[in-house]
Amino acid sequence: MKEIVINIDKEENKTIMLVENGNLIERYIENNKIKRLEGNIYIGKIQNVLQGMQAAFVDIGEGKNTFIHIKDLLPKLDTKTNNPEEIVSKSNIKDIAKPGMKVLVQVKRDSTNKKGARVSTHINLPGRFSVYMPDANFITISQKIEDTKERERLIKIVEKNIPKNVGIILRTSSIGKSETEIVEDIKKLEKEWSKIKKASKNTEEDVPKLVYKNPGIVKRILTDLIDQDVGKIVVNDKKQYNEIENIVKESKQKVEIVLKEENLLDMYDLEKQLERIENRKVWLKCGGFITIDKTEALTAIDVNSGKYIGTKNLEQTVYIVNKEASIEIAKQLRLRDIGRNHYNRLYRYERKRTQRKNC
């Protein structure tokens, strides 16, 4: 059985852990001192345009100006019938963006010490079963839904109920869900978008302005995980317990919610498991190890035989080390959340699917 363990410390920092049979398989952290902007939607103002980079800087009122590329200013198109790279290459940023122009943008990546946040005009509102994309006329379905009949059933449901000028991504959690459940999810997101549009239209001189604040990490993660056979949620904060009750009630899932006002990192030796995630070197059962080095551009993973010398020949030794390493690497990619954003997993999935198609 899978459990979600939510530990909140004295400084109100949150650690959300997905645990299966006592083993940590996913972990998310929210530092109370760090302001997260990912998923927020703003009415921003373009400050300056960089033709040589086909990009612009946008003031959203959060300190550093944010960065937007021309592909995030052009309309979102169906990659099955359009070639985004060709459209971008034929476009000029100066024909699209002008200094002082107001623009509705969503933060796609938070700022770092060196770089400002990355924003896009391609708005994505993630729901439980779908992702709502205003001004995008296409339907995308998760590749994890492999059954052809189920894919066709889900697409037909969306085609019958999708609003005009809206794109929908059907998430893996939509498998087996009824038309009523899927339509309710889309309608809920449609109402949210209506509120955002109303808030943005009421903006005149008050620019830049926040018009939509992304839900807290607990709600976002529960929305993503609650359909993954989760049977229990354990939390050590009364206020958070009450919020989780409302989220679970809204989801109509049968999940046990337990309040334990203690340090939950003692459960299942979670503290030791969390410490292992922070280590550069991860040992394998055979005696080999992998090293994980994260840079600004990429994460490099190296496999080493370490203490393992094998028993038969070099090929067998290498095979055993690589076999164990491949399993451990998959675990570490998930645990360390390498190459994935919390707020918008399926947006990135759609982009990767396009890249594979163009290869």
C-alpha positions in Angstrom: 0.0 0.0 0.0 1.2 3.5 -0.8 1.1 6.2 1.8 1.7 10.0 1.7 3.7 11.3 4.7 3.6 15.1 5.2 6.1 16.3 7.8 6.0 20.0 8.8 8.8 21.3 11.0 8.9 24.1 13.5 9.7 26.6 10.8 6.8 25.4 8.7 9.0 23.8 6.0 7.1 21.0 4.4 8.4 17.6 3.3 5.9 15.5 1.3 6.9 11.8 0.8 5.3 9.1 -1.2 6.1 5.8 0.6 5.5 2.2 -0.6 6.0 -0.7 1.8 8.2 1.5 3.9 10.4 2.6 1.0 10.6 6.2 -0.1 9.8 6.6 -3.8 9.1 10.3 -4.2 9.9 13.4 -2.2 9.0 17.0 -2.5 10.2 19.9 -0.3 8.8 23.4 0.2 11.1 25.8 2.1 9.0 28.4 3.9 11.7 31.1 3.4 11.9 30.7 -0.4 9.1 32.3 -2.4 8.0 30.0 -5.3 6.5 31.6 -8.4 6.1 28.5 -10.6 2.5 28.3 -11.9 1.6 31.9 -10.9 -0.1 34.0 -13.6 0.6 37.7 -14.0 -0.3 40.6 -16.2 3.3 41.7 -17.0 4.8 44.5 -19.0 7.5 44.0 -21.6 10.6 46.0 -20.7 12.9 45.5 -23.6 13.2 43.3 -26.7 16.3 41.4 -27.7 16.1 40.7 -31.4 19.4 38.9 -31.5 18.1 36.4 -29.0 14.5 36.3 -30.3 13.4 37.0 -26.7 12.2 39.7 -24.4 12.3 40.7 -20.7 9.0 41.0 -18.9 8.4 42.8 -15.6 5.9 40.8 -13.4 6.5 42.8 -10.2 8.7 40.2 -8.5 12.1 41.7 -8.4 14.1 40.4 -11.4 12.6 40.8 -14.8 11.5 37.5 -16.3 12.7 36.0 -19.6 10.4 35.0 -22.5 11.4 33.4 -25.8 9.5 34.0 -29.1 8.2 30.5 -29.1 6.4 31.3 -25.8 4.8 34.4 -27.4 3.6 32.7 -30.5 0.2 30.8 -30.3 0.4 27.2 -29.0 -0.2 24.9 -32.0 -0.9 21.2 -32.5 2.5 19.6 -33.3 0.8 16.9 -35.3 -0.2 19.4 -38.0 2.4 22.1 -37.5 6.2 22.4 -37.2 6.9 24.8 -34.3 10.6 25.2 -35.2 9.7 26.3 -38.8 7.1 28.8 -37.5 9.6 30.3 -35.0 12.4 30.6 -37.6 10.0 32.6 -39.9 8.9 35.0 -37.1 10.6 38.1 -35.8 10.3 39.0 -32.1 10.0 42.8 -32.9 6.8 42.1 -34.8 5.3 40.5 -31.8 6.6 42.2 -28.7 7.0 46.0 -28.1 8.4 47.7 -24.9 5.5 48.7 -22.6 3.1 46.1 -24.0 1.0 44.3 -21.5 1.1 40.5 -21.6 -0.6 37.7 -19.7 2.1 35.2 -18.7 2.6 32.1 -16.5 5.8 31.4 -14.7 7.2 28.1 -16.0 10.5 28.1 -14.1 11.6 29.9 -11.0 14.5 32.3 -10.9 17.9 31.3 -9.7 20.8 33.4 -8.2 22.0 34.0 -11.8 18.9 34.0 -13.9 15.4 35.5 -13.7 12.3 33.3 -14.0 11.1 31.9 -17.3 7.6 32.8 -18.4 5.2 31.9 -21.3 1.9 33.1 -22.7 0.9 29.4 -23.0 -1.3 29.1 -19.9 -1.7 25.6 -18.4 -4.2 24.9 -15.5 -3.6 21.4 -14.2 -6.6 19.5 -12.9 -7.0 16.0 -11.5 -7.7 14.3 -14.8 -6.8 16.9 -17.4 -4.7 20.0 -18.1 -6.6 23.0 -19.4 -4.9 25.1 -22.1 -6.7 28.3 -23.2 -6.3 29.4 -26.9 -5.0 25.9 -28.0 -7.2 24.0 -30.3 -6.0 20.4 -29.8 -6.3 17.4 -27.6 -3.3 15.4 -26.3 -3.4 12.2 -24.3 -0.8 10.7 -22.0 1.3 7.9 -23.7 1.0 5.9 -20.6 -2.6 5.3 -21.6 -1.7 2.5 -24.0 -5.1 0.8 -24.6 -6.5 2.0 -27.9 -10.1 1.7 -27.0 -9.6 3.6 -23.8 -7.7 6.4 -25.6 -10.5 6.7 -28.2 -13.2 6.7 -25.4 -11.4 9.5 -23.5 -10.8 11.6 -26.6 -14.5 11.3 -27.6 -15.6 12.5 -24.2 -13.4 15.6 -24.4 -14.4 16.3 -28.1 -18.0 16.4 -27.0 -17.5 18.6 -24.0 -14.4 20.8 -24.8 -15.1 24.6 -25.0 -14.1 26.5 -28.1 -10.5 27.6 -28.5 -9.3 25.4 -25.6 -6.8 22.6 -25.6 -6.9 19.6 -23.2 -4.2 17.2 -22.1 -5.7 14.0 -20.7 -3.6 12.8 -17.8 -2.8 9.2 -16.9 -5.2 9.5 -13.9 -8.1 9.8 -16.4 -7.9 6.0 -17.2 -11.3 4.4 -16.4 -12.9 7.6 -15.3 -16.5 8.3 -16.3 -17.6 11.0 -18.6 -19.2 12.9 -15.6 -15.9 12.9 -13.7 -13.9 14.1 -16.6 -16.4 16.8 -17.6 -16.6 18.0 -14.0 -12.8 18.4 -14.0 -12.8 20.4 -17.2 -15.7 22.6 -16.0 -13.9 23.3 -12.8 -10.8 24.4 -14.7 -13.0 26.5 -17.1 -14.4 28.4 -14.1 -10.8 29.0 -12.9 -9.8 30.4 -16.3 -12.9 32.7 -16.3 -11.8 34.2 -13.0 -8.3 34.7 -14.3 -9.6 36.5 -17.5 -11.9 38.7 -15.4 -9.0 39.6 -13.1 -6.8 40.4 -16.0 -9.5 42.6 -17.8 -10.0 44.7 -14.7 -6.3 45.7 -14.9 -5.7 49.1 -16.3 -2.8 51.1 -14.7 -2.1 48.5 -12.1 0.6 46.6 -14.0 2.4 44.3 -13.3 -0.1 42.4 -11.3 -0.6 38.9 -9.9 -3.9 37.5 -11.2 -3.6 33.8 -10.2 -1.6 32.2 -7.4 -0.7 28.6 -7.8 -2.1 26.3 -5.1 0.3 25.3 -2.3 2.6 22.3 -2.8 0.4 20.0 -0.7 -2.7 20.5 -2.8 -0.7 20.2 -6.0 1.1 17.0 -5.0 -2.1 15.4 -3.6 -3.9 16.1 -6.9 -1.1 14.3 -8.7 -0.7 11.4 -6.4 -4.1 10.7 -4.9 -5.1 8.4 -7.8 -1.9 6.3 -7.5 -3.4 3.7 -5.2 -2.8 5.8 -2.1 -4.5 4.3 0.9 -3.3 6.5 3.7 -2.1 10.1 4.3 -0.2 10.8 7.5 0.4 14.4 8.6 1.7 16.1 11.8 0.0 19.5 11.6 -3.7 20.1 12.6 -4.2 22.9 10.2 -2.8 20.9 7.3 -4.9 17.9 8.4 -8.1 20.0 8.0 -7.0 21.2 4.5 -6.2 17.6 3.4 -9.6 16.5 4.6 -11.2 19.0 2.3 -9.0 17.9 -0.7 -9.7 14.2 -0.2 -13.5 14.9 0.2 -13.4 16.9 -3.0 -11.6 14.0 -4.8 -14.2 11.5 -3.6 -11.4 9.0 -2.9 -11.4 6.6 0.0 -8.2 7.5 1.8 -7.5 7.2 5.5 -6.1 10.5 7.0 -4.1 10.2 10.2 -2.9 13.0 12.4 0.3 12.3 14.4 1.7 15.4 16.1 5.4 14.2 16.1 8.4 14.1 13.8 7.2 11.8 11.0 10.8 11.4 9.6 11.2 8.7 12.3 8.7 6.5 10.4 10.2 3.8 8.2 13.7 5.4 8.8 12.7 8.1 6.4 15.4 10.5 7.7 18.1 8.0 6.7 16.4 7.5 3.3 16.3 11.3 2.8 19.9 11.6 3.7 20.8 9.1 1.0 19.1 11.3 -1.6 21.5 14.1 -0.7 24.6 11.9 -1.2 26.7 12.3 -4.3 27.7 8.6 -4.2 25.0 5.9 -4.0 26.2 2.4 -3.2 24.7 -0.7 -5.1 24.0 -4.0 -3.4 26.8 -5.8 -5.3 29.5 -3.3 -4.1 29.5 -1.0 -7.1 28.2 2.6 -6.9 26.9 5.5 -9.0 27.8 9.1 -8.7 25.3 11.9 -9.4 26.6 15.4 -10.2 24.1 18.2 -11.0 25.2 21.2 -13.0 23.2 24.2 -14.3 22.9 22.6 -17.7 22.5 18.9 -16.9 22.8 16.0 -14.4 25.6 13.6 -15.0 25.4 10.0 -13.6 28.5 7.8 -13.6 28.6 4.0 -13.0 31.5 2.4 -11.2 32.3 -1.2 -10.3 33.7 0.0 -6.9 34.3 -3.0 -4.6 32.7 -5.5 -6.9 35.3 -7.7 -8.8 32.9 -10.3 -10.1 33.3 -14.1 -10.1 33.3 -15.3 -13.7 34.6 -12.8 -16.3 34.7 -9.1 -17.1 31.5 -9.2 -19.2 29.5 -10.7 -16.4 30.9 -8.3 -13.9 30.0 -5.3 -16.0 26.5 -6.7 -16.7 25.7 -7.1 -13.0 27.0 -3.6 -12.1 25.0 -2.0 -15.0 21.9 -4.0 -14.2 21.8 -2.8 -10.6 22.9 0.7 -11.6 20.0 1.0 -14.1 17.5 0.1 -11.4 19.0 2.5 -8.9 19.3 5.3 -11.4 15.6 5.1 -12.2 14.8 5.3 -8.5 17.1 8.3 -8.0 15.7 10.2 -11.0 12.3 9.9 -9.3 13.4 10.5 -5.8 15.5 13.6 -6.7 12.9 14.9 -9.1 15.5 15.2 -11.8 14.2 16.7 -15.1 10.6 17.4 -14.0 8.6 20.3 -12.7 5.9 19.9 -10.0 3.4 22.3 -11.4 3.2 21.0 -14.9 4.5 17.5 -15.6 2.3 16.8 -18.7 3.3 20.1 -20.4 6.9 18.9 -20.5 5.7 15.4 -21.5 3.9 16.9 -24.6 7.1 18.7 -25.5 9.2 15.6 -25.2 6.7 13.6 -27.3 7.1 16.3 -30.0 10.9 16.0 -29.9 10.8 12.3 -30.3 8.5 12.6 -33.3 10.8 15.1 -35.0 13.9 12.9 -34.5 
